[in-house]
């Protein structure tokens, strides 16, 4: 792939829209677990990769919004739209679509839909990702999340070593009490397990992770 | 003559397992920049019965496969396994 293609892929990754390490599509026959916890929202995604391009899974989402709190149970299909493998980097663009149900604290239970587009670029010491995600259930319940991340690794870790990253996460979530959150965090991974811990500038803790097996 | 053939057969049976070397396969891979993402490569090759050992070098972008004695893994299977893990093979080198 030419250098201009690489630059285009990186720009697309930055501006299109969660992470190579937490990509919903992993390796053929691989299972993935991705939990994330914040004060007023929680995600748990379980995926099985049918191939290196497609995965299916189930997800649970909890959102404590301005008017009510909602819990979503979603069956999900994920497709790797594009992947650019370079000697020193990789770039991924993934699309997810799902459907299921919603349980709400103030409204009747209803059907719900989920869609997300995410892109990431990762090299040995640099990392970025963008995500756009929507959870919709009728006209009244509509949660959207837009995320951008940049990170760097202070050292080159080998395959069997603990990998350490410093990441800055920017989240904008509609219908939430604090829609904009900027969260510096540490991201650690060892073998097939990743762990993230951060605190937003408003003092809201964030805990996330992923495991492939 | 019969004695000679019998002696040669016994010699072949004793010596053959000793000369059946393990193979060292070195695979250059594109996109392998993160240990978490490359776990699938190790898992896939470790599950193959011919494979004794798998090592991933992220700096050199090399997957090193050591087969069991007398065993081999064809190029097609290596390429397929790397592709299934989401990566791209650049070159496969073999050494006995």
Interface residues (C-beta under 8 A of the other chain):
Chain A: X20 X21 X23 X25 X26 X27 X28 X29 X30 X51 X52 X80 X83 X84 X85 X86 X87 X88 X89 X90 X122 X123 X124 X156 X157 X158 X159 X160 X161 X163 X189 X191 X192 X194 X210 X212 X213
Chain B: X30 X31 X32 X33 X34 X35 X36 X37 X38 X39 X40 X41 X42 X43 X44 X55 X56 X57 X58 X59 X61 X83 X84 X85 X86 X87 X88 X90
